[in-house]
Amino acid sequence: MRPEHCVTRNHIEVFHQDVLPVGARPVPFRTLMRGSLVPAVLWAGVVGLVSLVVGPGAGAVVCGIFGLFFAVGFARRRRKQHSIRCSAYGALAGVFKESVDLL
């Protein structure tokens, strides 16, 4: 896959229409996180709430679920021959996007 076609845009456009420049360009991690602020806060809130209510072990389980989803997304992208950077960004974006789509 060519690097100029390997960008993560969909989940960012859901929240912030003007965060990314027009066209296919590499997306810095800072921009990825700025566009994903709502789902990142959502995951952090769930982990914090579960840790307070149930205990730290349950918070670790939620973190493990996040890690599992990330690992599956990363592996799927690497099988399609994306770069490591694109696979990591895409996996993170995919977890964030799908978790918000469930709401």
N, C-alpha and C positions, 0 to 999 in steps of 0.2 A: 504494500500500500504506500502511496506517495505521501510524504509528510504534509504537503499542502492540503490534502484531502482529509487528514486525520485531526479533526478538531471536535470538541465537545460543545455543542451549542444549545440543544433543545431544552434542557432543564433550566439553563440560565435565562432563556427567552421567556420561560413561563413566568418568572418573577420580575425580571428587569429588562425591559425592551431595549434600553439604550446602553447596556453595559458593554456589549461587544461591538467591535468595528464591523463594517459590512464586508462580506466576502469571507473566503476560507483563509484563516491566518492562525498561526500557533497561539494557543491560549495559555497565558501564564497562570501558575497555580493561584496567585493572589486574586486574579480575576475570576477564576473558577470558584474560589471560596466566597468572594464578594457576591457573586450571583447565586450562590447556594446557601446564603445566610439563614433563611427560614428553615430548610430541612436540617441543617447542622444544629441549629438551636433546638429543633424538635427532638432530634436524637439525644442531644445532651440533656434536655429536660426529662426525657423518659428514663435515661440512665440515672439521673439524680433522684427522681421521684421514686423509682423502684428501689434504689439503694437506701433511701430514707425509710420507706414503708416496710419493705420486706427484709432488707439487709444487704451488706456489701456483696455477698455471693450472687444474689439475683442481679445486681448491677453488672457484675462480671459476665453473667450469662447473656445479658442484653448486648454487651460489648462483643461477646463471642459471636452472637448472631450477626451483628454488623460486620465483623471480620469475615465470617463465612460468606455472606452475600458479596462482600468486596472480592474475596478470593475466587469465587465462581465467576464473577464478571470479568476479573482480570484474566483468568484462564481462557474464557471464551474469546476474548479479544486477541490474546496471544495466538490462539489456534487459527485465527483469521489473519495472522501475520501483521498485526499492528505493532508499532514500536512499543518498547517498555513504557516510555513516558505516556504515550497515548493510551495504552492499556490501563495504566494506573489512574489517569485522569478520567477516562471513560467509565471505569469500574466505580470510582467514587461518585461520579455524576449519575451513573445508573442507579446506585443504591439510594441516593438522595431523591432522584426523580420518582422511582417506584414507591418509595416510602410516602411521598407526598400525594402520589396518585391514589393511594389506598384511602386517603381521607376524602 
